[in-house]
Amino acid sequence: MTTTPETPVALVVLDGTQPLRGSDRELLVLAGGLGETHVVVPVAPGGALLRELAAHAVAAVHAPEGGADERLTVPAVALAEAAARAVRPRVVLLGSTPEAKEVAARLGVRLEAGVITDVVALDADLVATKSVLAGGWRTRCRARTSTLVATVRPNSVDVPARRDPGAELPEVRVLPVEDTAPAARVVGRAQRPPSGRPSLEEARVVVAGGRGTGGDFGPLEELADALGGAIGASRAAVDAGWVGPEAQVGQTGRTVSPQLYVSCGISGAVQQRAGMQTAKVIVAVNKDEQAPVFEIADLGIVGDLRKVLPQAVERLRQLRS
């Protein structure tokens, strides 16, 4: 890939054909400022998704021939590669999930393209801003290749409230994709019971608990529900079996960048900071006034979370009544 088309193309790789999530919309908004937007989806899109994509001025959607491929990673890489070779994009954008990062890495090898992960900003010259060293520093970097593959953290791009609902539907391009590379195969699926809360990575508010909760996440769940947020946890809380591993935030868990992160009973060691330090506002509640989390908190409350959180929930209800 040494040439670029006359009209620059920004290629967005989506991992499903369900209604667009907040992180998907962020990728589309970012792509719209970088070139003509094309989208890759794992199966043929339906009318509802096409209308959503049209509202984001998507020019074309690339889908594979046939049905869904139940192998892991390889089909997504092969499809994205086929689309990229067809349109020669200047940038390929993906989410910042572990699965998307694996796709990005393999795609970078196949396209001989530079890969930048955990991007929080990307300017028109494809200079990326990312957080490094547990969120303690921000760096600006650029790929030396003609094509950049970038994974973008959720809550990094402002999404306009209004879009054109009457825009022309994007063209659907079906690509023959065949890849015999060995890969694990999905043999069964079980749907997780819905919690009514947003996903951890996309939530604009995260209320996280650690060892200091003593295993009682009830006050945290009440605050999360009052704020429309998600529940997170430290590794200590997950290892103790108090919450599932999908809630873990930190160096060995999920990385989140919400507008508001409420840390409850978490000391705030560097492993925890690695997963949440890029939050816009950090509020810490801890009985230990020497807890490291207070060093990075915008607001620190020294106190028992079992007393502090119910008061916050009650005040929120008063303000909304």
C-alpha positions as CSV (number, residue, x, y, z in Angstrom):
1,M,0.0,0.0,0.0
2,T,2.2,2.8,-1.3
3,T,-0.4,5.0,-3.0
4,T,-3.4,6.8,-1.8
5,P,-6.7,7.5,-3.6
6,E,-7.5,11.0,-4.9
7,T,-10.3,11.2,-2.3
8,P,-8.8,10.2,1.1
9,V,-10.6,7.4,2.8
10,A,-11.0,6.7,6.5
11,L,-12.0,3.0,7.1
12,V,-13.9,2.2,10.3
13,V,-13.9,-1.5,11.4
14,L,-17.0,-2.4,13.5
15,D,-17.4,-5.7,15.3
16,G,-21.1,-6.2,14.8
17,T,-24.3,-5.1,13.0
18,Q,-26.3,-4.2,16.1
19,P,-27.4,-0.6,16.6
20,L,-24.5,1.7,16.9
21,R,-22.9,2.1,20.3
22,G,-21.4,5.3,21.6
23,S,-17.9,4.2,20.8
24,D,-18.9,3.3,17.2
25,R,-20.4,6.8,16.8
26,E,-17.1,8.3,18.0
27,L,-15.2,6.4,15.4
28,L,-17.5,7.6,12.7
29,V,-17.3,11.2,13.8
30,L,-13.5,11.0,13.9
31,A,-13.4,9.3,10.5
32,G,-15.6,12.0,9.0
33,G,-13.0,14.6,9.7
34,L,-10.2,12.6,8.1
35,G,-11.7,11.6,4.8
36,E,-14.6,9.8,3.0
37,T,-15.9,7.3,5.6
38,H,-16.1,3.6,4.7
39,V,-17.2,1.0,7.2
40,V,-16.4,-2.7,7.6
41,V,-19.0,-5.0,9.2
42,P,-18.8,-8.8,9.8
43,V,-22.1,-9.7,8.1
44,A,-24.4,-8.0,5.6
45,P,-26.0,-4.9,7.3
46,G,-29.7,-4.4,7.7
47,G,-31.7,-1.4,6.8
48,A,-31.7,0.0,10.3
49,L,-27.9,0.0,10.5
50,L,-27.6,1.5,7.0
51,R,-29.9,4.4,8.0
52,E,-27.7,5.0,11.1
53,L,-24.6,5.0,9.0
54,A,-26.2,7.3,6.5
55,A,-26.8,9.8,9.2
56,H,-23.0,9.8,9.8
57,A,-22.3,10.4,6.0
58,V,-20.9,7.0,5.4
59,A,-20.2,6.5,1.7
60,A,-19.8,2.7,1.6
61,V,-20.2,-0.4,3.7
62,H,-18.0,-3.5,3.1
63,A,-19.4,-6.9,4.1
64,P,-18.2,-10.5,3.4
65,E,-19.9,-13.0,1.1
66,G,-21.9,-15.6,3.0
67,G,-22.9,-15.7,6.6
68,A,-21.0,-15.1,9.8
69,D,-17.7,-16.8,10.3
70,E,-17.5,-18.4,13.8
71,R,-13.7,-18.3,14.0
72,L,-12.1,-15.8,16.2
73,T,-10.1,-12.7,15.0
74,V,-9.0,-14.2,11.6
75,P,-12.3,-13.4,9.7
76,A,-12.3,-9.8,10.9
77,V,-8.6,-9.3,9.9
78,A,-9.2,-10.9,6.5
79,L,-12.3,-8.7,5.8
80,A,-10.6,-5.5,7.0
81,E,-7.6,-6.3,4.8
82,A,-9.7,-7.0,1.7
83,A,-11.6,-3.7,2.2
84,A,-8.3,-1.8,2.9
85,R,-6.7,-3.1,-0.3
86,A,-9.8,-2.2,-2.3
87,V,-10.0,1.5,-1.1
88,R,-6.5,2.2,0.1
89,P,-7.5,4.2,3.2
90,R,-5.1,6.7,4.8
91,V,-6.3,5.5,8.2
92,V,-8.1,2.5,9.6
93,L,-10.0,3.1,12.9
94,L,-11.0,0.5,15.5
95,G,-12.3,0.4,19.0
96,S,-9.9,0.0,21.9
97,T,-11.1,-3.4,23.2
98,P,-8.7,-6.3,23.6
99,E,-10.3,-8.0,20.6
100,A,-10.0,-4.9,18.4
101,K,-6.4,-4.4,19.4
102,E,-5.6,-7.9,18.3
103,V,-7.3,-7.3,14.9
104,A,-5.3,-4.0,14.6
105,A,-2.0,-5.7,15.3
106,R,-2.5,-8.5,12.7
107,L,-3.9,-6.0,10.2
108,G,-0.8,-3.8,10.6
109,V,1.4,-6.7,9.8
110,R,-0.6,-7.6,6.7
111,L,-0.8,-4.1,5.4
112,E,2.7,-3.1,6.5
113,A,1.1,-0.2,8.3
114,G,2.0,1.6,11.4
115,V,-0.2,0.8,14.4
116,I,-1.0,3.1,17.3
117,T,-3.2,1.9,20.2
118,D,-5.2,3.7,22.9
119,V,-5.5,6.9,20.9
120,V,-7.4,9.7,22.6
121,A,-7.1,12.3,19.8
122,L,-6.1,12.2,16.2
123,D,-5.6,15.4,14.1
124,A,-6.0,15.9,10.4
125,D,-2.3,15.2,9.8
126,L,-2.8,11.8,11.5
127,V,-0.7,12.8,14.5
128,A,-2.1,10.8,17.4
129,T,-2.3,11.7,21.0
130,K,-2.2,8.8,23.5
131,S,-1.7,8.3,27.2
132,V,1.2,6.2,28.4
133,L,3.0,5.1,31.6
134,A,-0.3,4.4,33.5
135,G,-1.8,7.6,32.2
136,G,0.9,9.7,33.8
137,W,2.1,11.1,30.4
138,R,0.6,12.0,27.1
139,T,2.6,11.5,23.9
140,R,2.1,12.6,20.3
141,C,3.2,10.2,17.6
142,R,2.8,9.6,13.9
143,A,3.2,6.5,11.8
144,R,5.9,6.6,9.1
145,T,3.8,4.4,6.7
146,S,1.3,5.7,4.2
147,T,-1.6,4.0,6.2
148,L,-2.2,4.3,9.9
149,V,-4.1,1.7,11.9
150,A,-5.4,3.2,15.2
151,T,-7.5,2.0,18.1
152,V,-9.4,4.8,19.8
153,R,-10.4,4.9,23.4
154,P,-14.1,5.4,24.2
155,N,-15.2,8.9,25.4
156,S,-12.4,10.5,23.5
157,V,-14.5,12.1,20.7
158,D,-17.4,14.5,21.1
159,V,-20.4,13.3,19.2
160,P,-22.8,16.0,17.9
161,A,-26.4,15.5,19.0
162,R,-27.9,16.2,15.6
163,R,-27.3,14.2,12.4
164,D,-29.0,14.2,9.0
165,P,-31.7,11.5,9.2
166,G,-32.5,11.9,5.5
167,A,-29.1,11.3,4.1
168,E,-28.6,8.9,1.2
169,L,-28.0,5.3,2.2
170,P,-24.4,4.1,1.8
171,E,-23.4,1.7,-0.9
172,V,-23.0,-1.9,0.2
173,R,-20.0,-3.7,-1.3
174,V,-19.8,-7.4,-0.9
175,L,-16.2,-8.8,-0.8
176,P,-15.1,-12.4,-1.4
177,V,-13.0,-13.3,1.7
178,E,-11.2,-16.5,2.2
179,D,-8.6,-17.1,4.9
180,T,-7.4,-20.5,5.9
181,A,-5.2,-19.3,8.8
182,P,-5.7,-21.5,11.9
183,A,-8.0,-19.9,14.5
184,A,-10.0,-20.8,17.5
185,R,-13.7,-21.3,16.8
186,V,-16.7,-20.3,18.8
187,V,-18.7,-23.4,19.8
188,G,-21.3,-21.9,22.0
189,R,-22.7,-18.5,23.3
190,A,-24.5,-17.6,26.5
191,Q,-26.1,-14.2,26.9
192,R,-25.3,-12.4,30.1
193,P,-28.3,-11.2,32.0
194,P,-28.9,-7.5,31.3
195,S,-28.0,-5.2,34.2
196,G,-29.7,-2.1,32.8
197,R,-26.4,-0.3,33.1
198,P,-24.1,0.9,30.2
199,S,-21.0,-1.2,29.3
200,L,-17.9,-0.4,31.4
201,E,-15.8,0.8,28.4
202,E,-18.5,3.2,27.1
203,A,-20.0,4.5,30.3
204,R,-19.6,8.2,30.9
205,V,-19.8,7.5,34.6
206,V,-18.0,4.6,36.4
207,V,-18.4,3.8,40.1
208,A,-15.6,1.4,41.1
209,G,-15.1,-0.5,44.4
210,G,-12.1,-2.2,45.9
211,R,-11.1,-4.0,49.1
212,G,-12.6,-1.3,51.2
213,T,-16.1,-2.3,50.2
214,G,-15.8,-5.5,52.2
215,G,-17.7,-7.2,49.4
216,D,-20.8,-5.0,49.7
217,F,-21.3,-3.3,46.4
218,G,-24.9,-2.3,47.2
219,P,-24.1,1.4,47.9
220,L,-22.0,1.6,44.8
221,E,-24.7,0.1,42.6
222,E,-27.2,2.7,44.0
223,L,-24.9,5.5,43.2
224,A,-24.2,4.1,39.7
225,D,-27.9,3.8,39.0
226,A,-28.5,7.3,40.2
227,L,-25.8,8.6,37.9
228,G,-26.6,6.3,34.9
229,G,-23.2,4.8,35.3
230,A,-21.4,1.4,35.2
231,I,-19.8,-0.6,38.0
232,G,-16.1,-1.1,38.1
233,A,-13.8,-2.9,40.5
234,S,-10.2,-3.3,41.5
235,R,-8.4,-6.6,41.0
236,A,-8.6,-7.3,44.7
237,A,-12.4,-7.2,44.6
238,V,-12.5,-9.4,41.5
239,D,-10.0,-11.9,43.0
240,A,-12.2,-12.1,46.1
241,G,-15.1,-13.1,44.0
242,W,-17.2,-10.0,44.9
243,V,-17.8,-9.0,41.3
244,G,-17.1,-10.6,37.9
245,P,-13.9,-10.2,36.0
246,E,-15.7,-8.1,33.3
247,A,-15.8,-5.3,35.9
248,Q,-12.0,-5.2,36.6
249,V,-10.4,-1.8,35.9
250,G,-6.6,-1.5,35.8
251,Q,-3.4,-2.7,34.3
252,T,-4.6,-6.3,34.0
253,G,-8.2,-5.4,33.4
254,R,-10.2,-2.8,31.4
255,T,-9.0,0.7,30.6
256,V,-11.8,3.3,30.9
257,S,-11.9,7.1,30.2
258,P,-15.3,8.2,31.6
259,Q,-16.3,11.8,32.2
260,L,-16.6,10.9,35.9
261,Y,-14.8,8.1,37.8
262,V,-15.8,7.5,41.5
263,S,-13.2,5.4,43.3
264,C,-14.6,3.8,46.5
265,G,-12.4,1.9,48.9
266,I,-9.6,1.5,46.4
267,S,-6.1,2.5,47.5
268,G,-5.2,3.7,44.0
269,A,-1.9,1.8,43.4
270,V,-0.2,2.2,40.0
271,Q,-1.9,-0.9,38.6
272,Q,-5.3,0.6,39.2
273,R,-4.3,4.0,37.9
274,A,-3.3,2.4,34.6
275,G,-6.9,1.7,33.8
276,M,-8.6,5.0,34.9
277,Q,-6.2,7.9,35.2
278,T,-7.4,9.4,31.9
279,A,-10.9,10.0,33.4
280,K,-12.0,13.6,33.0
281,V,-12.9,14.0,36.7
282,I,-11.9,11.6,39.5
283,V,-13.6,11.5,42.9
284,A,-12.1,9.3,45.6
285,V,-13.8,8.0,48.8
286,N,-11.5,6.3,51.2
287,K,-11.1,6.0,55.0
288,D,-7.3,6.2,54.7
289,E,-6.3,9.8,54.1
290,Q,-2.8,8.6,53.0
291,A,-4.3,6.4,50.1
292,P,-2.4,7.0,46.8
293,V,-5.6,7.6,45.0
294,F,-5.9,11.1,46.6
295,E,-2.8,12.1,44.7
296,I,-4.7,12.0,41.4
297,A,-8.2,12.8,42.6
298,D,-9.9,16.0,41.6
299,L,-12.1,15.6,44.7
300,G,-11.1,13.5,47.7
301,I,-13.5,12.5,50.5
302,V,-11.9,10.9,53.6
303,G,-14.7,8.8,55.1
304,D,-16.6,5.6,55.2
305,L,-18.1,4.9,51.8
306,R,-21.1,3.2,53.6
307,K,-22.0,6.7,55.0
308,V,-20.8,8.9,52.2
309,L,-22.4,7.2,49.2
310,P,-26.0,7.0,50.6
311,Q,-25.8,10.7,51.4
312,A,-24.7,11.4,47.8
313,V,-27.5,9.3,46.4
314,E,-30.1,11.1,48.6
315,R,-28.8,14.5,47.5
316,L,-29.0,13.5,43.9
317,R,-32.6,12.4,44.4
318,Q,-33.4,15.7,46.0
319,L,-31.9,17.6,43.2
320,R,-34.0,15.7,40.7
321,S,-37.3,15.8,42.5
